[in-house]
Amino acid sequence: MTGRYFEDCNEAGPHSPGVRRGVAAHAVDPRNAARLWQTSHDMLVAAATTA
């Protein structure tokens, strides 16, 4: 896995307003990725301790 986004078998470029193609900035934001990873981890730990 590369962490890249593809459209029609090509690497997608950044999204432009008014165009229905491209990758939105929030989808490649490293802070959002880190937050999602931490939230997922916390949820798994919570589920494991209540089971």
Secondary structure as UniProt FT lines:
FT   STRAND          6..7
FT   TURN            8..9
FT   STRAND          10..11
FT   TURN            17..18
FT   HELIX           25..28
FT   HELIX           30..50
//
